[in-house]
Structures are given as C-alpha cells and as structure tokens.
Amino acid sequence: MNEILFHFFNTLAGHSQILDKIIVFCAVWLGNLTLIGVILFVVLYRDKQTEPRTTALLFQKAKEVVLVLSSAFAAWGAAQFFKYLFATDRPFVVRDVVLLFEHTGYAFPSGHATFFSALAVAVYRYHKRFGMLLGGIALVVGVARIVAGVHFPIDIIGGFVLGPVVTIAVHRMLRWFGRKYGIL
C-alpha cells in the first residue's frame, strides 16, 4: 500500500515546470513561512474580549510561545532520534523516482510532518481555527514531500502520529513542572 500510494503521488511530478515549482515551494518553503506566521500570530493575536496589554496578558502570550515552540521542537528532536533508530532510506535511494530536489538523511519519520503536526496540535490548544488551518498546511507539506520523491507515505503518517504524541507529552510535562514550581 505504501508503494502504491507513493507511486500515485510521485507520478504527479515532472510533468509541468509550474506544478513542480509549486510542489517544491510547498515541500520546502511553505513550512518556513508558516513557522514565522505562527510566531507572529501567537504573539500578536488578541480576541475581542481580551483586556488591553497588561503584564498578565504578556505572561500568557509568553507561555503560549514557550508551549507551542517547545512542543514543535521537541517533536522534531524525537523525529531525529527515530530516524537514526529505524535508519530507513528515502525513496530515491531505493527505487527510481521523479525527484524534484535532493534531501539527505534517513526518511522515517518525516521531520517536517512531525514538526508541523506538533505545531498544529500545540496551536490548536489555544486557537482552534488557526490550529485546524495549520493541520491543513501540515498535510500539504507532507503530501508535497511525497510528490517530490523525498518521502514515502508511511514516513509522513509516522510524523503525523509522532508530532501530536510529543506535543501532548510536552504539554503535560510543562503543566506538571509549572504546577510543581508555580511558574506556568
């Protein structure tokens, strides 16, 4: 099934220069722009019921930034650990594929899928709609990486499972730490 899905998605590449550029943008650059957007959103967003800028609001925003970014980066770190534990090759190493860009290292789980799914779940905790949008972006990035020939579908699915699990664990750990020491 993994091979069939990979072949289906990878055959979308290499037919149109414009489509290939869109795929590469989604697989490489969309995530970077999304991360910048998330940081700006979390720091600057205030709903209509929020009081004017106070130290309590600034503390809440700092807490959100810490929880969101620590979740995403912890998930990325966990993905790197599992990549070396499982040491699976990328599709272009094992078979002949349409490759839109080179990428090094092991494949499973996808660091991009892990990072952006963790980011989406972490943001969802505070901002439901924006978190769902980020989940959609994570899906686009993941599928683009399959189409580009640098990941199998199982790599992306593994990242989509690992990211939320790490996010939940980080949130619980930080909540416990905050209660224990009275800071979060």
SULSULJO-V136793 format. One line per field, one symbol per residue. ss: DSSP state (A for helix, B for strand, O for the rest). psi: psi as a letter, one per 30 degrees, with the letter a starting at -180 (. if undefined). burial: b if it has 24 or more other C-alpha atoms within 12 Angstrom, else e. A space follows every 10 residues. Layout:
ss=???
psi=???
burial=???
//
This chain:
ss=OAAAAAAAAA OOOOOOAAAA AAAAAAAAAA AAAAAAAAAA AAAAOOOOOO OOOOAAAAAA AAAAAAAAAA AAAAAAAAAA AAAAAAOOOO AAAAOOOOOO OOOOOOOOOO AAAAAAAAAA AAAAOOOAAA AAAAAAAAAA AAAAAAAOOO OOAAAAAAAA AAAAAAAAAA AAAAAAAAAA AOOO
psi=eeeeeeeeef fflgfkeeee eeeeeefefe eeeeeeeeee eeefkklffk lljleeeeee eeeeeeeeee eeeeeeeeee eeefefhkll efefljljkf lkkllleklk eeeeefeeee eeeeeejeee eeeeeeeeee eeeefeefgf kleeeeeeef eeeeeeeeee eeeeeeeeee ghf.
burial=eeeeebbebb bbbeeeeeeb ebbbbbbbeb beebbeebbe ebbebeeeee eeeeeeeeee bebbbbbbbb bbbbbbbbbb ebbeeeebbb bbeeeebbbb beeebbbbbb bbbbbbbbbb bbbbbbeeeb beebbbbbbb bbbbbbbbbb bbbbbbbbbb bbbbbbbbbb beebeeeeee eeee
//
